[in-house]
Amino acid sequence: MNYLSNATIYLIENLLGLILYIVLIRFWMQWVKANFRNPVGQFIITVTNPIVLPLRRLLPSFGSIDTATVVLAIALAIFKTFTLLAIAGYSIPVLKLITYSLGAVIESSIYIFMAAIFIQIIASWVNPYSQHPILEIARSIAEPLMAPARRLIPAIAGIDFSPFLVFIFLNLSLQLIVAPLQNL
């Protein structure tokens, strides 16, 4: 039975994790006003609209925050955490489940920012002026963090060191924000 539960945990963690990442990418693309008129943006909209649009009828946007997408992301994280704990035979109080799941949403968002910056770094070595849809989305998502870092650390001899500063900030966020939320 242990092998079956391990395989089930693996599948649930990866499938729900992938769905959570797609929902969060939608949120961050909306937040930074990225172009959804590319194949990747259209895929994200097509996959998430069946759940997000009905939620929008119940949860209107709050300013520039798409409340429906945020609630969906948190609900997915709660469901994922609850399901994984249930399969493993554990249970935790609801408040701990919510704080842990909130930490998981923040952690996934940080990893999205890290991936976006990493994609930009690799693209700058291979084809810096590419207009590939994934690269466009990565640029859009990373720019709110990269722009202030570029002002602090300008390029030296044509080499941009600002990603290092952003990676340090993101890793500190994992240690100082996510870890305490998940260890409550």
KAHUPE-V977780 format. One record per backbone hydrogen bond with DSSP energy under -0.5 kcal/mol. CO is the residue of the C=O (numbers start at 1). NH is the residue of the N-H. E is the energy in kcal/mol with one decimal. If there is no record, write none. Layout:
CO/NH/E
CO/NH/E
//
This chain:
1/5/-2.4
2/6/-2.3
3/7/-2.2
4/8/-2.4
5/9/-2.7
6/10/-2.4
7/11/-2.4
8/12/-2.8
9/13/-2.8
10/14/-2.1
11/15/-2.9
12/16/-2.4
13/17/-1.3
14/18/-2.4
15/19/-2.2
16/20/-2.5
17/21/-2.4
18/22/-2.3
19/23/-2.4
20/24/-2.6
21/25/-2.6
22/26/-2.0
23/27/-2.2
24/28/-2.9
25/29/-2.6
26/30/-2.3
27/31/-2.7
28/32/-2.4
29/34/-2.9
30/33/-0.8
34/36/-0.6
36/38/-1.1
38/42/-2.8
39/43/-2.0
40/44/-2.3
41/45/-2.4
42/46/-2.8
43/47/-2.5
44/48/-2.1
45/49/-2.5
46/50/-0.5
48/51/-1.3
48/52/-2.8
49/53/-2.1
51/55/-1.5
52/56/-2.1
53/57/-0.9
54/57/-0.5
54/58/-0.8
55/58/-0.6
55/59/-3.1
58/60/-0.5
59/68/-0.5
61/63/-0.7
62/65/-1.8
64/66/-0.6
65/62/-2.3
65/67/-1.5
66/70/-1.9
67/71/-2.9
68/72/-2.2
69/73/-2.3
70/74/-2.5
71/75/-2.8
72/76/-2.6
73/77/-2.2
74/78/-2.5
75/79/-2.8
76/80/-2.8
77/81/-2.6
78/82/-2.9
79/83/-2.7
80/84/-2.5
81/85/-2.4
82/86/-2.6
83/87/-2.4
84/88/-1.9
85/89/-0.7
85/90/-3.2
86/89/-0.7
93/97/-2.2
94/98/-2.5
95/99/-2.5
96/100/-2.6
97/101/-2.2
98/102/-2.5
99/103/-2.2
100/104/-2.0
101/105/-2.1
102/106/-2.3
103/107/-2.8
104/108/-2.5
105/109/-2.2
106/110/-2.4
107/111/-2.3
108/112/-1.9
109/113/-2.2
110/114/-2.5
111/115/-2.6
112/116/-2.5
113/117/-2.2
114/118/-2.7
115/119/-2.8
116/120/-1.8
117/121/-2.4
118/122/-2.5
119/123/-2.5
120/124/-2.2
121/125/-1.0
122/125/-0.7
122/126/-1.8
123/127/-2.1
127/130/-1.7
132/136/-2.5
133/137/-2.1
134/138/-2.5
135/139/-2.6
136/140/-2.2
137/141/-2.6
138/142/-2.5
139/143/-2.0
140/144/-0.6
142/145/-1.4
142/146/-2.5
143/147/-2.7
145/149/-1.1
146/150/-2.7
147/151/-1.5
148/152/-1.6
149/153/-2.8
152/154/-0.5
155/157/-0.6
156/159/-1.8
158/160/-0.5
159/156/-2.5
159/161/-0.7
161/164/-1.1
161/165/-1.0
162/166/-2.2
163/167/-2.9
164/168/-2.2
165/169/-2.3
166/170/-2.8
167/171/-2.7
168/172/-2.5
169/173/-2.0
170/174/-1.9
171/175/-1.9
172/176/-3.1
173/177/-2.2
173/178/-1.7
174/179/-2.3
177/181/-1.6
178/182/-2.5
179/183/-1.3
181/184/-0.7
//
